[in-house]
Amino acid sequence: MAEKIHPSAKPTAGNNHAPPTAFAANGNPPFPANKAQLYNSTRPVYRPLPRRNRRSCWCSCCLWITLVLILLIVIAAVAGGVFYVLYRPHRPSFAISSLQVSQFNLTSSNQLNTRFNFTVTARNPNKKIAFYYDLVSVSIDSKGVGVGDGSIPAFVMPKKNTTKLRTILSTTGRSVDDDSGLKSDLKNKKSLPLTIKLDTKVKVKIGSLKTKKVPIRVVCQGIKVTPPTGKLATTATTSNVKCKVDLRIKIWKWRI
């Protein structure tokens, strides 16, 4: 019986360049890639953005604030130095010229009656600065007891000026406690220590510039007086008296 001869497998016409079909290891053809695989293959890898360091930002802010404050302090110091060189500012000075006591007695019902003739000398040592004073309130006390009040009218102190100011300080019918040291000294006719305070507001004029009013207080201590006996007035000792001028600037609840 004749043997059949099968023709060998040849590529069909038109597919001369087609590659042979690939099979998986188990003999089945592979499946095409799904959409998820295709999407992940083209999607870029996610990299989280670096977080800002808040501590470094805060340090940089503090550094800039410190530099600005230092710059402002330097500018203020330079401006103050230039101002001092140009104007040589000095505080006004006060000195008690005289204090005469014409009445200083205590009645049987502990009522105090006093009368003082007070003269104070105010000096402006500045060559380019003038002072404008409001009404000056004057008070005098001895051992914590107010023994006289008065006032001095408003006045102006031009450059390099000296002004004498006079007023009368008095009190009538002021009660004094039995345990007060002032009462025992008056009975024993001892020398009494006195303190005088002057309170006012002052405006400073520098060239054509005027500042706002600033409260000041002048305190004069070291005064001693002997109460008069009869109608003859006595003169207080003021040779060692020192008058201190202080600004009365109020910051919230405090005064400096």
Order of alpha helices (4+ residues) and beta strands (2+ residues): alpha-alpha-beta-beta-beta-beta-beta-beta-beta-alpha-beta-beta-beta-beta-beta-beta-beta
